[in-house]
Amino acid sequence: MQNYQKLLRESVGIADTRTFSLAAAVDNLHSALSRLDNHNLERVFIMMPEMIEVANAYAAESNCLRHFRDPRISKVE
């Protein structure tokens, strides 16, 4: 979460006093998406792809968090 806070502060220009709450919110989003089954994750990909973008940007700042892939793609593979 600290890497994401640094990104918010340095790249986005968010005030230092606001980065923790934003990073915590994105951490909660990532956690909630991680608990979804493929059907519900697919619904998010279709109806709210911005949520996936934010969660994946957060995961990119960590070495151990899941990056979300569209479940419809893995059905084809």
A tleap script that builds the chain and sets N, CA, C and O, in Angstrom:
source leaprc.protein.ff14SB
mol = sequence {
  NMET GLN ASN TYR GLN LYS LEU LEU ARG GLU
  SER VAL GLY ILE ALA ASP THR ARG THR PHE
  SER LEU ALA ALA ALA VAL ASP ASN LEU HIE
  SER ALA LEU SER ARG LEU ASP ASN HIE ASN
  LEU GLU ARG VAL PHE ILE MET MET PRO GLU
  MET ILE GLU VAL ALA ASN ALA TYR ALA ALA
  GLU SER ASN CYS LEU ARG HIE PHE ARG ASP
  PRO ARG ILE SER LYS VAL CGLU
}
set mol.1.N position { 0.827 -1.185 0.000 }
set mol.1.CA position { 0.000 0.000 0.000 }
set mol.1.C position { 0.878 1.257 0.000 }
set mol.1.O position { 0.474 2.298 -0.520 }
set mol.2.N position { 2.061 1.159 0.576 }
set mol.2.CA position { 2.954 2.313 0.619 }
set mol.2.C position { 3.427 2.721 -0.776 }
set mol.2.O position { 3.582 3.908 -1.063 }
set mol.3.N position { 3.657 1.728 -1.642 }
set mol.3.CA position { 4.060 2.047 -3.011 }
set mol.3.C position { 2.961 2.816 -3.739 }
set mol.3.O position { 3.241 3.739 -4.505 }
set mol.4.N position { 1.716 2.431 -3.494 }
set mol.4.CA position { 0.587 3.115 -4.132 }
set mol.4.C position { 0.442 4.534 -3.582 }
set mol.4.O position { 0.128 5.464 -4.324 }
set mol.5.N position { 0.671 4.691 -2.287 }
set mol.5.CA position { 0.634 6.023 -1.693 }
set mol.5.C position { 1.705 6.914 -2.331 }
set mol.5.O position { 1.457 8.086 -2.616 }
set mol.6.N position { 2.887 6.353 -2.549 }
set mol.6.CA position { 3.968 7.101 -3.182 }
set mol.6.C position { 3.564 7.497 -4.605 }
set mol.6.O position { 3.810 8.627 -5.026 }
set mol.7.N position { 2.949 6.576 -5.342 }
set mol.7.CA position { 2.469 6.874 -6.687 }
set mol.7.C position { 1.459 8.023 -6.662 }
set mol.7.O position { 1.546 8.955 -7.462 }
set mol.8.N position { 0.507 7.946 -5.741 }
set mol.8.CA position { -0.502 9.006 -5.633 }
set mol.8.C position { 0.146 10.355 -5.321 }
set mol.8.O position { -0.240 11.388 -5.870 }
set mol.9.N position { 1.114 10.325 -4.452 }
set mol.9.CA position { 1.779 11.556 -4.026 }
set mol.9.C position { 2.665 12.125 -5.138 }
set mol.9.O position { 2.569 13.306 -5.470 }
set mol.10.N position { 3.522 11.282 -5.706 }
set mol.10.CA position { 4.536 11.769 -6.629 }
set mol.10.C position { 4.070 11.890 -8.076 }
set mol.10.O position { 4.438 12.842 -8.765 }
set mol.11.N position { 3.272 10.944 -8.541 }
set mol.11.CA position { 2.853 10.967 -9.946 }
set mol.11.C position { 1.532 11.698 -10.166 }
set mol.11.O position { 1.331 12.350 -11.191 }
set mol.12.N position { 0.647 11.581 -9.201 }
set mol.12.CA position { -0.679 12.176 -9.351 }
set mol.12.C position { -0.759 13.544 -8.692 }
set mol.12.O position { -1.567 14.386 -9.087 }
set mol.13.N position { 0.078 13.763 -7.690 }
set mol.13.CA position { 0.098 15.047 -7.006 }
set mol.13.C position { -0.924 15.185 -5.889 }
set mol.13.O position { -1.307 16.296 -5.523 }
set mol.14.N position { -1.367 14.048 -5.345 }
set mol.14.CA position { -2.314 14.051 -4.225 }
set mol.14.C position { -1.561 14.463 -2.955 }
set mol.14.O position { -0.423 14.054 -2.726 }
set mol.15.N position { -2.216 15.269 -2.152 }
set mol.15.CA position { -1.608 15.720 -0.893 }
set mol.15.C position { -1.271 14.528 -0.004 }
set mol.15.O position { -2.030 13.562 0.075 }
set mol.16.N position { -0.142 14.611 0.653 }
set mol.16.CA position { 0.347 13.556 1.545 }
set mol.16.C position { -0.706 13.149 2.582 }
set mol.16.O position { -0.794 11.979 2.955 }
set mol.17.N position { -1.491 14.102 3.034 }
set mol.17.CA position { -2.500 13.817 4.063 }
set mol.17.C position { -3.692 13.049 3.514 }
set mol.17.O position { -4.534 12.600 4.293 }
set mol.18.N position { -3.790 12.884 2.213 }
set mol.18.CA position { -4.934 12.196 1.602 }
set mol.18.C position { -4.589 10.843 0.996 }
set mol.18.O position { -5.483 10.069 0.654 }
set mol.19.N position { -3.307 10.555 0.861 }
set mol.19.CA position { -2.922 9.322 0.166 }
set mol.19.C position { -3.296 8.056 0.929 }
set mol.19.O position { -3.648 7.053 0.310 }
set mol.20.N position { -3.227 8.080 2.250 }
set mol.20.CA position { -3.533 6.871 3.014 }
set mol.20.C position { -4.982 6.443 2.803 }
set mol.20.O position { -5.239 5.268 2.539 }
set mol.21.N position { -5.920 7.356 2.912 }
set mol.21.CA position { -7.334 6.983 2.780 }
set mol.21.C position { -7.658 6.510 1.366 }
set mol.21.O position { -8.460 5.593 1.188 }
set mol.22.N position { -7.041 7.128 0.362 }
set mol.22.CA position { -7.267 6.674 -1.011 }
set mol.22.C position { -6.666 5.288 -1.239 }
set mol.22.O position { -7.297 4.424 -1.848 }
set mol.23.N position { -5.458 5.084 -0.755 }
set mol.23.CA position { -4.823 3.779 -0.907 }
set mol.23.C position { -5.601 2.700 -0.151 }
set mol.23.O position { -5.727 1.577 -0.638 }
set mol.24.N position { -6.115 3.023 1.011 }
set mol.24.CA position { -6.919 2.056 1.780 }
set mol.24.C position { -8.201 1.704 1.034 }
set mol.24.O position { -8.619 0.547 1.030 }
set mol.25.N position { -8.822 2.690 0.406 }
set mol.25.CA position { -10.047 2.438 -0.358 }
set mol.25.C position { -9.762 1.514 -1.545 }
set mol.25.O position { -10.531 0.593 -1.821 }
set mol.26.N position { -8.664 1.764 -2.235 }
set mol.26.CA position { -8.300 0.922 -3.380 }
set mol.26.C position { -7.908 -0.477 -2.909 }
set mol.26.O position { -8.202 -1.462 -3.586 }
set mol.27.N position { -7.253 -0.572 -1.766 }
set mol.27.CA position { -6.930 -1.876 -1.186 }
set mol.27.C position { -8.206 -2.661 -0.881 }
set mol.27.O position { -8.272 -3.864 -1.134 }
set mol.28.N position { -9.206 -1.987 -0.345 }
set mol.28.CA position { -10.498 -2.637 -0.074 }
set mol.28.C position { -11.174 -3.075 -1.366 }
set mol.28.O position { -11.761 -4.156 -1.421 }
set mol.29.N position { -11.100 -2.247 -2.409 }
set mol.29.CA position { -11.663 -2.619 -3.706 }
set mol.29.C position { -10.974 -3.869 -4.236 }
set mol.29.O position { -11.639 -4.812 -4.664 }
set mol.30.N position { -9.647 -3.881 -4.209 }
set mol.30.CA position { -8.899 -5.039 -4.697 }
set mol.30.C position { -9.278 -6.293 -3.914 }
set mol.30.O position { -9.459 -7.363 -4.494 }
set mol.31.N position { -9.392 -6.157 -2.626 }
set mol.31.CA position { -9.756 -7.286 -1.767 }
set mol.31.C position { -11.151 -7.808 -2.114 }
set mol.31.O position { -11.363 -9.018 -2.193 }
set mol.32.N position { -12.093 -6.902 -2.317 }
set mol.32.CA position { -13.468 -7.306 -2.649 }
set mol.32.C position { -13.517 -7.996 -4.009 }
set mol.32.O position { -14.204 -9.006 -4.162 }
set mol.33.N position { -12.809 -7.471 -4.984 }
set mol.33.CA position { -12.791 -8.098 -6.306 }
set mol.33.C position { -12.151 -9.482 -6.243 }
set mol.33.O position { -12.562 -10.390 -6.965 }
set mol.34.N position { -11.157 -9.645 -5.391 }
set mol.34.CA position { -10.478 -10.945 -5.258 }
set mol.34.C position { -11.411 -12.036 -4.757 }
set mol.34.O position { -11.183 -13.217 -5.020 }
set mol.35.N position { -12.438 -11.658 -4.053 }
set mol.35.CA position { -13.370 -12.639 -3.497 }
set mol.35.C position { -14.495 -13.029 -4.465 }
set mol.35.O position { -15.276 -13.933 -4.169 }
set mol.36.N position { -14.582 -12.360 -5.607 }
set mol.36.CA position { -15.670 -12.650 -6.543 }
set mol.36.C position { -15.428 -13.945 -7.306 }
set mol.36.O position { -14.293 -14.290 -7.635 }
set mol.37.N position { -16.506 -14.646 -7.578 }
set mol.37.CA position { -16.402 -15.798 -8.474 }
set mol.37.C position { -16.329 -15.265 -9.911 }
set mol.37.O position { -16.532 -14.073 -10.140 }
set mol.38.N position { -16.043 -16.140 -10.871 }
set mol.38.CA position { -15.857 -15.704 -12.257 }
set mol.38.C position { -17.101 -15.038 -12.841 }
set mol.38.O position { -16.988 -14.082 -13.608 }
set mol.39.N position { -18.272 -15.529 -12.487 }
set mol.39.CA position { -19.503 -14.931 -13.021 }
set mol.39.C position { -19.613 -13.468 -12.592 }
set mol.39.O position { -19.859 -12.592 -13.421 }
set mol.40.N position { -19.433 -13.210 -11.318 }
set mol.40.CA position { -19.559 -11.841 -10.826 }
set mol.40.C position { -18.399 -10.960 -11.275 }
set mol.40.O position { -18.587 -9.771 -11.533 }
set mol.41.N position { -17.211 -11.532 -11.370 }
set mol.41.CA position { -16.075 -10.772 -11.889 }
set mol.41.C position { -16.325 -10.377 -13.346 }
set mol.41.O position { -15.988 -9.268 -13.760 }
set mol.42.N position { -16.908 -11.274 -14.106 }
set mol.42.CA position { -17.265 -10.966 -15.494 }
set mol.42.C position { -18.251 -9.803 -15.559 }
set mol.42.O position { -18.141 -8.944 -16.434 }
set mol.43.N position { -19.203 -9.772 -14.648 }
set mol.43.CA position { -20.176 -8.669 -14.607 }
set mol.43.C position { -19.462 -7.339 -14.366 }
set mol.43.O position { -19.805 -6.329 -14.981 }
set mol.44.N position { -18.482 -7.337 -13.482 }
set mol.44.CA position { -17.726 -6.112 -13.215 }
set mol.44.C position { -16.940 -5.703 -14.458 }
set mol.44.O position { -16.907 -4.524 -14.810 }
set mol.45.N position { -16.306 -6.671 -15.126 }
set mol.45.CA position { -15.571 -6.360 -16.354 }
set mol.45.C position { -16.475 -5.721 -17.394 }
set mol.45.O position { -16.059 -4.799 -18.095 }
set mol.46.N position { -17.697 -6.198 -17.500 }
set mol.46.CA position { -18.620 -5.683 -18.511 }
set mol.46.C position { -19.201 -4.328 -18.105 }
set mol.46.O position { -19.208 -3.390 -18.903 }
set mol.47.N position { -19.678 -4.228 -16.888 }
set mol.47.CA position { -20.436 -3.052 -16.469 }
set mol.47.C position { -19.604 -1.955 -15.812 }
set mol.47.O position { -19.989 -0.786 -15.854 }
set mol.48.N position { -18.470 -2.308 -15.205 }
set mol.48.CA position { -17.658 -1.331 -14.474 }
set mol.48.C position { -16.169 -1.591 -14.684 }
set mol.48.O position { -15.447 -1.834 -13.717 }
set mol.49.N position { -15.705 -1.546 -15.915 }
set mol.49.CA position { -14.291 -1.864 -16.174 }
set mol.49.C position { -13.320 -0.908 -15.476 }
set mol.49.O position { -12.158 -1.250 -15.260 }
set mol.50.N position { -13.792 0.274 -15.129 }
set mol.50.CA position { -12.931 1.232 -14.431 }
set mol.50.C position { -12.471 0.688 -13.081 }
set mol.50.O position { -11.358 0.968 -12.637 }
set mol.51.N position { -13.342 -0.095 -12.430 }
set mol.51.CA position { -12.968 -0.693 -11.143 }
set mol.51.C position { -11.790 -1.643 -11.329 }
set mol.51.O position { -10.880 -1.684 -10.500 }
set mol.52.N position { -11.811 -2.396 -12.409 }
set mol.52.CA position { -10.723 -3.335 -12.699 }
set mol.52.C position { -9.437 -2.558 -12.991 }
set mol.52.O position { -8.361 -2.939 -12.531 }
set mol.53.N position { -9.552 -1.481 -13.748 }
set mol.53.CA position { -8.377 -0.658 -14.052 }
set mol.53.C position { -7.706 -0.151 -12.780 }
set mol.53.O position { -6.485 -0.218 -12.644 }
set mol.54.N position { -8.507 0.353 -11.859 }
set mol.54.CA position { -7.969 0.883 -10.603 }
set mol.54.C position { -7.314 -0.238 -9.789 }
set mol.54.O position { -6.210 -0.071 -9.270 }
set mol.55.N position { -7.999 -1.373 -9.683 }
set mol.55.CA position { -7.461 -2.493 -8.910 }
set mol.55.C position { -6.162 -3.021 -9.533 }
set mol.55.O position { -5.223 -3.363 -8.813 }
set mol.56.N position { -6.109 -3.087 -10.856 }
set mol.56.CA position { -4.894 -3.559 -11.511 }
set mol.56.C position { -3.748 -2.554 -11.388 }
set mol.56.O position { -2.589 -2.954 -11.272 }
set mol.57.N position { -4.055 -1.265 -11.412 }
set mol.57.CA position { -3.018 -0.253 -11.191 }
set mol.57.C position { -2.448 -0.388 -9.783 }
set mol.57.O position { -1.245 -0.234 -9.574 }
set mol.58.N position { -3.317 -0.675 -8.826 }
set mol.58.CA position { -2.882 -0.891 -7.444 }
set mol.58.C position { -2.001 -2.139 -7.358 }
set mol.58.O position { -0.958 -2.120 -6.705 }
set mol.59.N position { -2.419 -3.212 -8.013 }
set mol.59.CA position { -1.658 -4.460 -7.983 }
set mol.59.C position { -0.292 -4.289 -8.651 }
set mol.59.O position { 0.675 -4.947 -8.268 }
set mol.60.N position { -0.217 -3.416 -9.637 }
set mol.60.CA position { 1.048 -3.190 -10.343 }
set mol.60.C position { 2.108 -2.584 -9.424 }
set mol.60.O position { 3.303 -2.690 -9.700 }
set mol.61.N position { 1.679 -1.958 -8.347 }
set mol.61.CA position { 2.615 -1.350 -7.398 }
set mol.61.C position { 3.046 -2.340 -6.313 }
set mol.61.O position { 3.791 -1.986 -5.400 }
set mol.62.N position { 2.573 -3.577 -6.422 }
set mol.62.CA position { 2.916 -4.609 -5.448 }
set mol.62.C position { 3.469 -5.827 -6.186 }
set mol.62.O position { 3.129 -6.066 -7.345 }
set mol.63.N position { 4.298 -6.571 -5.526 }
set mol.63.CA position { 4.845 -7.783 -6.145 }
set mol.63.C position { 3.995 -9.012 -5.900 }
set mol.63.O position { 4.253 -10.070 -6.474 }
set mol.64.N position { 2.980 -8.885 -5.052 }
set mol.64.CA position { 2.283 -10.105 -4.660 }
set mol.64.C position { 0.765 -10.060 -4.859 }
set mol.64.O position { 0.079 -11.013 -4.492 }
set mol.65.N position { 0.233 -8.997 -5.418 }
set mol.65.CA position { -1.214 -8.922 -5.578 }
set mol.65.C position { -1.656 -9.421 -6.952 }
set mol.65.O position { -0.937 -9.306 -7.944 }
set mol.66.N position { -2.838 -9.965 -6.969 }
set mol.66.CA position { -3.426 -10.508 -8.191 }
set mol.66.C position { -3.761 -9.398 -9.182 }
set mol.66.O position { -4.275 -8.344 -8.805 }
set mol.67.N position { -3.461 -9.654 -10.458 }
set mol.67.CA position { -3.918 -8.807 -11.554 }
set mol.67.C position { -5.144 -9.500 -12.151 }
set mol.67.O position { -5.119 -10.704 -12.407 }
set mol.68.N position { -6.189 -8.753 -12.367 }
set mol.68.CA position { -7.439 -9.334 -12.843 }
set mol.68.C position { -7.459 -9.416 -14.361 }
set mol.68.O position { -7.119 -8.464 -15.063 }
set mol.69.N position { -7.870 -10.587 -14.846 }
set mol.69.CA position { -8.048 -10.821 -16.275 }
set mol.69.C position { -9.515 -11.118 -16.517 }
set mol.69.O position { -10.194 -11.717 -15.684 }
set mol.70.N position { -9.978 -10.694 -17.654 }
set mol.70.CA position { -11.372 -10.914 -18.031 }
set mol.70.C position { -11.648 -12.411 -18.103 }
set mol.70.O position { -11.010 -13.114 -18.887 }
set mol.71.N position { -12.591 -12.918 -17.298 }
set mol.71.CA position { -12.882 -14.358 -17.307 }
set mol.71.C position { -13.398 -14.855 -18.650 }
set mol.71.O position { -13.311 -16.049 -18.935 }
set mol.72.N position { -13.931 -13.970 -19.478 }
set mol.72.CA position { -14.423 -14.388 -20.798 }
set mol.72.C position { -13.266 -14.801 -21.693 }
set mol.72.O position { -13.434 -15.649 -22.569 }
set mol.73.N position { -12.101 -14.215 -21.484 }
set mol.73.CA position { -10.923 -14.562 -22.303 }
set mol.73.C position { -10.431 -15.961 -21.947 }
set mol.73.O position { -10.083 -16.742 -22.833 }
set mol.74.N position { -10.400 -16.278 -20.656 }
set mol.74.CA position { -9.912 -17.601 -20.265 }
set mol.74.C position { -10.847 -18.719 -20.690 }
set mol.74.O position { -10.423 -19.873 -20.747 }
set mol.75.N position { -12.108 -18.420 -20.990 }
set mol.75.CA position { -13.025 -19.447 -21.491 }
set mol.75.C position { -12.649 -19.853 -22.898 }
set mol.75.O position { -12.910 -20.984 -23.309 }
set mol.76.N position { -12.031 -18.937 -23.650 }
set mol.76.CA position { -11.649 -19.199 -25.042 }
set mol.76.C position { -10.339 -19.982 -25.120 }
set mol.76.O position { -10.150 -20.803 -26.018 }
set mol.77.N position { -9.452 -19.727 -24.188 }
set mol.77.CA position { -8.129 -20.357 -24.215 }
set mol.77.C position { -8.201 -21.842 -23.952 }
set mol.77.O position { -7.172 -22.517 -23.941 }
savepdb mol mol.pdb
quit
